[in-house]
Structures are given as structure tokens and as C-alpha cells.
Amino acid sequence: MKIISIILTGILSLVIIVVSHVTWVERTSVNGNTNVSTGEKERQNGDKANHSNYLAMAANWPEDAIQSYANTLENNVPYIVVLVGSTSTTGEEDSWAAQLSASLHEHYQDTMKVETVHFDRFSGDFNIDEVVRLSPDLVLIEPFLMKDNDWYEDVTAPLENIDNWRETLSEMNPEVTVMLQPANPFYLPQKYMQQVDALETYASVQGLTYINHWEAWPNTNDPFIREYLEEDYYPNEQGHHLWVEYLREYFIAEE
């Protein structure tokens, strides 16, 4: 009987040890999962807060661009912006394009990638494939109106080139946002003023965002505008500063 009693006691002890071990493993496993779940929730909440901050800065953008940017945030991929303009206004290190690019990177950080494409001829020669290969989500185009001034008698003719660019971009990405802006103003423009007016009308008819930074410059009838220009036609350091400050206020809404 003693032997049987010892054996039963041993079995009972072994069962107690096994049950205790299993219970401990389950508890630690539950606690571990709870900690991971809490940490994941905290990370997700942090991401949502950051996303909200970025989207708040994009408040001035058109609705389709905001939605597209929100999607890239959700998918953790950069939103690609391409700035297009003539070499005379975008090619320098201190140009509006260079300064805007730096500001966008500073504020939107790695959620945005900004590229610049500049061109030194008239719009009919521009190869939009240079932009397409960058797979942009948003394209800001400063058409080459000053160059076009020498090539087209009809001020509306270059608008056909913009139609072609938009068609090619849409084939690449149907959701791409295209924005337009004029080049810089200068003193007493004549045909050039007609070109700019035609561009603004085109943007309105097509439902495109037109960024009218001319509002920040002195009036074209005021000789003082020359203080912002080199050779009376191209923006100097002060001119680029006027230009980019206007663009910053549009692209980066801050309280």
C-alpha cells in the first residue's frame, strides 16, 4: 500500500507541476500579446496624428490632390511632386523651384519627394516623357510662355501643347493633379500679357488650379517692378523670393 500511495502521490505532483506550467505559459503569452497590441495601437495612433498634421499643411490643395496624398500616407510611400519650368526661372540654385523644393522637404519630410524639370526652348519642343518617367502624383507647370512669344503668333496656340502634356500624364496616372502658373511678370508686357491671360482662362475652363503669384509682384505698369528683375525680364534674387513666398503659402498651410 505504501508503494501504491507513493506512486499516486508522485503522479499527482507531476500533474500539478504540468498544469501550473501550462497556466503560466498561457498567462505570459496573453500578457505578451496585450503588450504588443498596446504598442501597435500606440504606433498607429502616432501615425494618424502625424498624418493629420501633414494633411493640415496641404489644406489649400485641390481636393483630389489631398485625397491622393492621404492615400500615399496610408500606404507609407512618398507623394511625388514635379516642378516644371523654363531654365531661365528654375535653373539657378536660388530659383523659386529650388527654394520651394527645400521648403517642401523640410515640412513634409520623407512623405514627399520633389523633382524639378527645366527646359530652355519653346513649349512645342518639350518632351513630357521627362516628367512621366518620374511617376508624379502632382505636377506644377510654368509653361514656357516667354519662349513661345517668339514662336507663336496666336497666343492660344501653346495651350494645345498643354492639352497634349495632360493627356500623356493621365495615361501614366489617371489620378495625377496638374497645376498651372505663369512665369514672372515684367514691365509693360504686351503680347506676353495676352499669353498669360489666355493661360489663366484655359485653367479656369479646364478646371485646373491656377496659382497666380503675380498678385505678389508690383503692378506691370509700375517701373518699380524692375527692382525684382535681371535684364528687365528674368527674376533676380528678390524676384525669386517674392515668387516662392507666394508658393510656400499655398503649398504649406501653417497656423
ZAVEX-146366 format. One record per residue (C-alpha): x, y, z; residue in one letter; residue number from 1. Coordinates in nm, 4 decimals. Example, Ala and Ser with C-alpha at 12.3 -4.5 7.8 and 13.67 -1.06 7.14 Angstrom:
<pts>
X 1.2300, Y -0.4500, Z 0.7800, resn a, resi 1
X 1.3670, Y -0.1060, Z 0.7140, resn s, resi 2
</pts>
This chain:
<pts>
X 0.0000, Y 0.0000, Z 0.0000, resn m, resi 1
X 0.2839, Y 0.2315, Z 0.0833, resn k, resi 2
X 0.4300, Y 0.1806, Z -0.2646, resn i, resi 3
X 0.0936, Y 0.2486, Z -0.4297, resn i, resi 4
X 0.0476, Y 0.5597, Z -0.2150, resn s, resi 5
X 0.3925, Y 0.6869, Z -0.3101, resn i, resi 6
X 0.3249, Y 0.6260, Z -0.6782, resn i, resi 7
X -0.0121, Y 0.8087, Z -0.6651, resn l, resi 8
X 0.1450, Y 1.0983, Z -0.4784, resn t, resi 9
X 0.4156, Y 1.1239, Z -0.7415, resn g, resi 10
X 0.1644, Y 1.1219, Z -1.0258, resn i, resi 11
X -0.0449, Y 1.3872, Z -0.8537, resn l, resi 12
X 0.2596, Y 1.6059, Z -0.8003, resn s, resi 13
X 0.3586, Y 1.5679, Z -1.1655, resn l, resi 14
X 0.0063, Y 1.6640, Z -1.2784, resn v, resi 15
X 0.0150, Y 1.9725, Z -1.0551, resn i, resi 16
X 0.3531, Y 2.0760, Z -1.1968, resn i, resi 17
X 0.2375, Y 2.0312, Z -1.5576, resn v, resi 18
X -0.0891, Y 2.2185, Z -1.5011, resn v, resi 19
X 0.0946, Y 2.5032, Z -1.3251, resn s, resi 20
X 0.3450, Y 2.5302, Z -1.6095, resn h, resi 21
X 0.0745, Y 2.5375, Z -1.8760, resn v, resi 22
X -0.1169, Y 2.8038, Z -1.6851, resn t, resi 23
X 0.1984, Y 3.0166, Z -1.6504, resn w, resi 24
X 0.2751, Y 2.9888, Z -2.0215, resn v, resi 25
X -0.0796, Y 3.0917, Z -2.1137, resn e, resi 26
X -0.0708, Y 3.3904, Z -1.8811, resn r, resi 27
X 0.2651, Y 3.5149, Z -2.0037, resn t, resi 28
X 0.1518, Y 3.4618, Z -2.3607, resn s, resi 29
X -0.1637, Y 3.6673, Z -2.3029, resn v, resi 30
X 0.0349, Y 3.9425, Z -2.1302, resn n, resi 31
X 0.2843, Y 3.9465, Z -2.4148, resn g, resi 32
X 0.0131, Y 3.9738, Z -2.6760, resn n, resi 33
X -0.1502, Y 4.2500, Z -2.4754, resn t, resi 34
X 0.1750, Y 4.4447, Z -2.4645, resn n, resi 35
X 0.2316, Y 4.4021, Z -2.8395, resn v, resi 36
X -0.1249, Y 4.5026, Z -2.9126, resn s, resi 37
X -0.0929, Y 4.8130, Z -2.6943, resn t, resi 38
X 0.2366, Y 4.9073, Z -2.8571, resn g, resi 39
X 0.0882, Y 4.8612, Z -3.2031, resn e, resi 40
X -0.2091, Y 5.0761, Z -3.1130, resn k, resi 41
X 0.0218, Y 5.3491, Z -2.9836, resn e, resi 42
X 0.2225, Y 5.3382, Z -3.3064, resn r, resi 43
X -0.0935, Y 5.3539, Z -3.5170, resn q, resi 44
X -0.2256, Y 5.6446, Z -3.3134, resn n, resi 45
X 0.1069, Y 5.8239, Z -3.3585, resn g, resi 46
X 0.0961, Y 5.7671, Z -3.7343, resn d, resi 47
X -0.2590, Y 5.9010, Z -3.7522, resn k, resi 48
X -0.1574, Y 6.2134, Z -3.5621, resn a, resi 49
X 0.1368, Y 6.2723, Z -3.7960, resn n, resi 50
X -0.0833, Y 6.2116, Z -4.0991, resn h, resi 51
X -0.3313, Y 6.4673, Z -3.9711, resn s, resi 52
X -0.0526, Y 6.7231, Z -3.9307, resn n, resi 53
X 0.0723, Y 6.6669, Z -4.2847, resn y, resi 54
X -0.2773, Y 6.6830, Z -4.4315, resn l, resi 55
X -0.3446, Y 7.0061, Z -4.2405, resn a, resi 56
X -0.0470, Y 7.1634, Z -4.4183, resn m, resi 57
X -0.1969, Y 7.0519, Z -4.7513, resn a, resi 58
X -0.5293, Y 7.2226, Z -4.6784, resn a, resi 59
X -0.5019, Y 7.4659, Z -4.9725, resn n, resi 60
X -0.4548, Y 7.1951, Z -5.2327, resn w, resi 61
X -0.7379, Y 7.0784, Z -5.4587, resn p, resi 62
X -0.9462, Y 6.8019, Z -5.3059, resn e, resi 63
X -0.8251, Y 6.5306, Z -5.5432, resn d, resi 64
X -0.4623, Y 6.6093, Z -5.4573, resn a, resi 65
X -0.5355, Y 6.5975, Z -5.0835, resn i, resi 66
X -0.7021, Y 6.2578, Z -5.1222, resn q, resi 67
X -0.4120, Y 6.1282, Z -5.3302, resn s, resi 68
X -0.1647, Y 6.2483, Z -5.0684, resn y, resi 69
X -0.3708, Y 6.0856, Z -4.7926, resn a, resi 70
X -0.3536, Y 5.7559, Z -4.9821, resn n, resi 71
X 0.0257, Y 5.7720, Z -5.0076, resn t, resi 72
X 0.0464, Y 5.8436, Z -4.6343, resn l, resi 73
X -0.1719, Y 5.5438, Z -4.5610, resn e, resi 74
X 0.0420, Y 5.3232, Z -4.7854, resn n, resi 75
X 0.3670, Y 5.4670, Z -4.6485, resn n, resi 76
X 0.5024, Y 5.5704, Z -4.9904, resn v, resi 77
X 0.6260, Y 5.9182, Z -5.0882, resn p, resi 78
X 0.3987, Y 6.1621, Z -5.2677, resn y, resi 79
X 0.5855, Y 6.2705, Z -5.5812, resn i, resi 80
X 0.5743, Y 6.6367, Z -5.6855, resn v, resi 81
X 0.7374, Y 6.7568, Z -6.0082, resn v, resi 82
X 0.8073, Y 7.1254, Z -6.0725, resn l, resi 83
X 0.8306, Y 7.2144, Z -6.4417, resn v, resi 84
X 0.9558, Y 7.5452, Z -6.5782, resn g, resi 85
X 1.1872, Y 7.7281, Z -6.8119, resn s, resi 86
X 1.5592, Y 7.7214, Z -6.7414, resn t, resi 87
X 1.5643, Y 8.0992, Z -6.7012, resn s, resi 88
X 1.3368, Y 8.0758, Z -6.3957, resn t, resi 89
X 1.4116, Y 7.7308, Z -6.2488, resn t, resi 90
X 1.7723, Y 7.6568, Z -6.3401, resn g, resi 91
X 1.9552, Y 7.8518, Z -6.0694, resn e, resi 92
X 2.0436, Y 7.7275, Z -5.7203, resn e, resi 93
X 1.8393, Y 8.0072, Z -5.5610, resn d, resi 94
X 1.5440, Y 7.9834, Z -5.8012, resn s, resi 95
X 1.1858, Y 7.9618, Z -5.6807, resn w, resi 96
X 1.1896, Y 7.5928, Z -5.7720, resn a, resi 97
X 1.4997, Y 7.5155, Z -5.5644, resn a, resi 98
X 1.3679, Y 7.7107, Z -5.2667, resn q, resi 99
X 1.0206, Y 7.5576, Z -5.2862, resn l, resi 100
X 1.1680, Y 7.2100, Z -5.3116, resn s, resi 101
X 1.3739, Y 7.2683, Z -4.9963, resn a, resi 102
X 1.0702, Y 7.4002, Z -4.8071, resn s, resi 103
X 0.8505, Y 7.1085, Z -4.9092, resn l, resi 104
X 1.1159, Y 6.8602, Z -4.7967, resn h, resi 105
X 1.1548, Y 7.0447, Z -4.4678, resn e, resi 106
X 0.7852, Y 7.0441, Z -4.3852, resn h, resi 107
X 0.6614, Y 6.7198, Z -4.5399, resn y, resi 108
X 0.9838, Y 6.5286, Z -4.4750, resn q, resi 109
X 1.0041, Y 6.1800, Z -4.6246, resn d, resi 110
X 0.6312, Y 6.1706, Z -4.7053, resn t, resi 111
X 0.7086, Y 6.3753, Z -5.0167, resn m, resi 112
X 0.9642, Y 6.3596, Z -5.2961, resn k, resi 113
X 1.0164, Y 6.6720, Z -5.5076, resn v, resi 114
X 1.1791, Y 6.6786, Z -5.8518, resn e, resi 115
X 1.2477, Y 6.9700, Z -6.0896, resn t, resi 116
X 1.2421, Y 6.9544, Z -6.4697, resn v, resi 117
X 1.3537, Y 7.2668, Z -6.6578, resn h, resi 118
X 1.3698, Y 7.3319, Z -7.0301, resn f, resi 119
X 1.5297, Y 7.6034, Z -7.2423, resn d, resi 120
X 1.3153, Y 7.6061, Z -7.5574, resn r, resi 121
X 0.9561, Y 7.6704, Z -7.6586, resn f, resi 122
X 0.6676, Y 7.4512, Z -7.5465, resn s, resi 123
X 0.6298, Y 7.2664, Z -7.8767, resn g, resi 124
X 0.9717, Y 7.1081, Z -7.8254, resn d, resi 125
X 0.9187, Y 6.9990, Z -7.4659, resn f, resi 126
X 0.9218, Y 6.6229, Z -7.4099, resn n, resi 127
X 0.6720, Y 6.5437, Z -7.1363, resn i, resi 128
X 0.8252, Y 6.1956, Z -7.1063, resn d, resi 129
X 1.0905, Y 6.3587, Z -6.8869, resn e, resi 130
X 0.8136, Y 6.4184, Z -6.6357, resn v, resi 131
X 0.6304, Y 6.0889, Z -6.6909, resn v, resi 132
X 0.9380, Y 5.8824, Z -6.6035, resn r, resi 133
X 0.9275, Y 6.0359, Z -6.2535, resn l, resi 134
X 0.5751, Y 5.8940, Z -6.1960, resn s, resi 135
X 0.4384, Y 6.2142, Z -6.0404, resn p, resi 136
X 0.1279, Y 6.2495, Z -5.8281, resn d, resi 137
X 0.1253, Y 6.6276, Z -5.8728, resn l, resi 138
X 0.2817, Y 6.8408, Z -6.1471, resn v, resi 139
X 0.3170, Y 7.2188, Z -6.1244, resn l, resi 140
X 0.3822, Y 7.3570, Z -6.4734, resn i, resi 141
X 0.5146, Y 7.7003, Z -6.5573, resn e, resi 142
X 0.4684, Y 7.6896, Z -6.9369, resn p, resi 143
X 0.7446, Y 7.8339, Z -7.1473, resn f, resi 144
X 0.5488, Y 8.1451, Z -7.2431, resn l, resi 145
X 0.8462, Y 8.3772, Z -7.2920, resn m, resi 146
X 0.9993, Y 8.1366, Z -7.5431, resn k, resi 147
X 0.6598, Y 8.0806, Z -7.7034, resn d, resi 148
X 0.6362, Y 8.4565, Z -7.7554, resn n, resi 149
X 0.8839, Y 8.4231, Z -8.0418, resn d, resi 150
X 0.7306, Y 8.1102, Z -8.1920, resn w, resi 151
X 0.3542, Y 8.1568, Z -8.1953, resn y, resi 152
X 0.1522, Y 8.4427, Z -8.3386, resn e, resi 153
X -0.1683, Y 8.3080, Z -8.1866, resn d, resi 154
X -0.1422, Y 8.3387, Z -7.8071, resn v, resi 155
X -0.3751, Y 8.0397, Z -7.7603, resn t, resi 156
X -0.1703, Y 7.8020, Z -7.9787, resn a, resi 157
X 0.0649, Y 7.6891, Z -7.6951, resn p, resi 158
X -0.2371, Y 7.5728, Z -7.4979, resn l, resi 159
X -0.2644, Y 7.2766, Z -7.7346, resn e, resi 160
X 0.0744, Y 7.1636, Z -7.6075, resn n, resi 161
X -0.0587, Y 7.1698, Z -7.2518, resn i, resi 162
X -0.3521, Y 6.9557, Z -7.3660, resn d, resi 163
X -0.1062, Y 6.7002, Z -7.5034, resn n, resi 164
X 0.1010, Y 6.7018, Z -7.1833, resn w, resi 165
X -0.2056, Y 6.6462, Z -6.9692, resn r, resi 166
X -0.3243, Y 6.3608, Z -7.1895, resn e, resi 167
X 0.0129, Y 6.1858, Z -7.1640, resn t, resi 168
X 0.0294, Y 6.2381, Z -6.7888, resn l, resi 169
X -0.3229, Y 6.0998, Z -6.7445, resn s, resi 170
X -0.2288, Y 5.7886, Z -6.9391, resn e, resi 171
X 0.0539, Y 5.7391, Z -6.6910, resn m, resi 172
X -0.1619, Y 5.8102, Z -6.3864, resn n, resi 173
X -0.5337, Y 5.8925, Z -6.4240, resn p, resi 174
X -0.5282, Y 6.0468, Z -6.0745, resn e, resi 175
X -0.2396, Y 6.2874, Z -6.1406, resn v, resi 176
X -0.3025, Y 6.6503, Z -6.0427, resn t, resi 177
X -0.1851, Y 6.9163, Z -6.2894, resn v, resi 178
X -0.1486, Y 7.2777, Z -6.1749, resn m, resi 179
X -0.0517, Y 7.5797, Z -6.3820, resn l, resi 180
X 0.1264, Y 7.9037, Z -6.3019, resn q, resi 181
X 0.2602, Y 8.1841, Z -6.5217, resn p, resi 182
X 0.6235, Y 8.2789, Z -6.5457, resn a, resi 183
X 0.7243, Y 8.6059, Z -6.3803, resn n, resi 184
X 0.5771, Y 8.9413, Z -6.4839, resn p, resi 185
X 0.7847, Y 9.2287, Z -6.6210, resn f, resi 186
X 0.7380, Y 9.5944, Z -6.7042, resn y, resi 187
X 0.4751, Y 9.6785, Z -6.9672, resn l, resi 188
X 0.4158, Y 9.3346, Z -7.1218, resn p, resi 189
X 0.2053, Y 9.3363, Z -7.4355, resn q, resi 190
X 0.1726, Y 9.0094, Z -7.6234, resn k, resi 191
X 0.3087, Y 8.8314, Z -7.3160, resn y, resi 192
X 0.0224, Y 8.9677, Z -7.1078, resn m, resi 193
X -0.2205, Y 8.8232, Z -7.3605, resn q, resi 194
X -0.0468, Y 8.4866, Z -7.3299, resn q, resi 195
X -0.0773, Y 8.4929, Z -6.9512, resn v, resi 196
X -0.4445, Y 8.5931, Z -6.9692, resn d, resi 197
X -0.5059, Y 8.3065, Z -7.2132, resn a, resi 198
X -0.3332, Y 8.0639, Z -6.9755, resn l, resi 199
X -0.5478, Y 8.1750, Z -6.6818, resn e, resi 200
X -0.8660, Y 8.1435, Z -6.8888, resn t, resi 201
X -0.7590, Y 7.7985, Z -7.0067, resn y, resi 202
X -0.7033, Y 7.6839, Z -6.6472, resn a, resi 203
X -1.0461, Y 7.8124, Z -6.5461, resn s, resi 204
X -1.2244, Y 7.6419, Z -6.8359, resn v, resi 205
X -1.0396, Y 7.3140, Z -6.7793, resn q, resi 206
X -1.0979, Y 7.3173, Z -6.4055, resn g, resi 207
X -0.7267, Y 7.3308, Z -6.3243, resn l, resi 208
X -0.5693, Y 7.5059, Z -6.0287, resn t, resi 209
X -0.4032, Y 7.8275, Z -6.1445, resn y, resi 210
X -0.1526, Y 7.9718, Z -5.8989, resn i, resi 211
X -0.1448, Y 8.3441, Z -5.9677, resn n, resi 212
X 0.1750, Y 8.4574, Z -5.7970, resn h, resi 213
X 0.1580, Y 8.7834, Z -5.9958, resn w, resi 214
X -0.0550, Y 8.9054, Z -5.7057, resn e, resi 215
X 0.2652, Y 8.9284, Z -5.5002, resn a, resi 216
X 0.4567, Y 9.1382, Z -5.7565, resn w, resi 217
X 0.4413, Y 9.5117, Z -5.8239, resn p, resi 218
X 0.1983, Y 9.6064, Z -6.0984, resn n, resi 219
X 0.3306, Y 9.5574, Z -6.4502, resn t, resi 220
X 0.2612, Y 9.9272, Z -6.5145, resn n, resi 221
X 0.4902, Y 10.0261, Z -6.2286, resn d, resi 222
X 0.8594, Y 10.0785, Z -6.3215, resn p, resi 223
X 0.9451, Y 9.9605, Z -5.9689, resn f, resi 224
X 0.8904, Y 9.6031, Z -6.0865, resn i, resi 225
X 1.2348, Y 9.6240, Z -6.2477, resn r, resi 226
X 1.3853, Y 9.6077, Z -5.8989, resn e, resi 227
X 1.2866, Y 9.2413, Z -5.8966, resn y, resi 228
X 1.4257, Y 9.1542, Z -6.2378, resn l, resi 229
X 1.7528, Y 9.0975, Z -6.4182, resn e, resi 230
X 1.7877, Y 9.2405, Z -6.7694, resn e, resi 231
X 1.4301, Y 9.3681, Z -6.7230, resn d, resi 232
X 1.2829, Y 9.0233, Z -6.7900, resn y, resi 233
X 1.4028, Y 8.7475, Z -6.5560, resn y, resi 234
X 1.3652, Y 8.7301, Z -6.1779, resn p, resi 235
X 1.6622, Y 8.8283, Z -5.9638, resn n, resi 236
X 1.7091, Y 8.7152, Z -5.6035, resn e, resi 237
X 1.4324, Y 8.9462, Z -5.4803, resn q, resi 238
X 1.2023, Y 8.8305, Z -5.7584, resn g, resi 239
X 1.2521, Y 8.4645, Z -5.6771, resn h, resi 240
X 1.1871, Y 8.5464, Z -5.3120, resn h, resi 241
X 0.8521, Y 8.7091, Z -5.3949, resn l, resi 242
X 0.7601, Y 8.4176, Z -5.6153, resn w, resi 243
X 0.8499, Y 8.1389, Z -5.3756, resn v, resi 244
X 0.6894, Y 8.3038, Z -5.0742, resn e, resi 245
X 0.3591, Y 8.3033, Z -5.2581, resn y, resi 246
X 0.4008, Y 7.9360, Z -5.3477, resn l, resi 247
X 0.5001, Y 7.8436, Z -4.9918, resn r, resi 248
X 0.1812, Y 7.9968, Z -4.8552, resn e, resi 249
X -0.0188, Y 7.7874, Z -5.0996, resn y, resi 250
X 0.1587, Y 7.4539, Z -5.0606, resn f, resi 251
X 0.2303, Y 7.4761, Z -4.6873, resn i, resi 252
X -0.0673, Y 7.5991, Z -4.4873, resn a, resi 253
X 0.0521, Y 7.6892, Z -4.1390, resn e, resi 254
X -0.1332, Y 7.8324, Z -3.8407, resn e, resi 255
</pts>
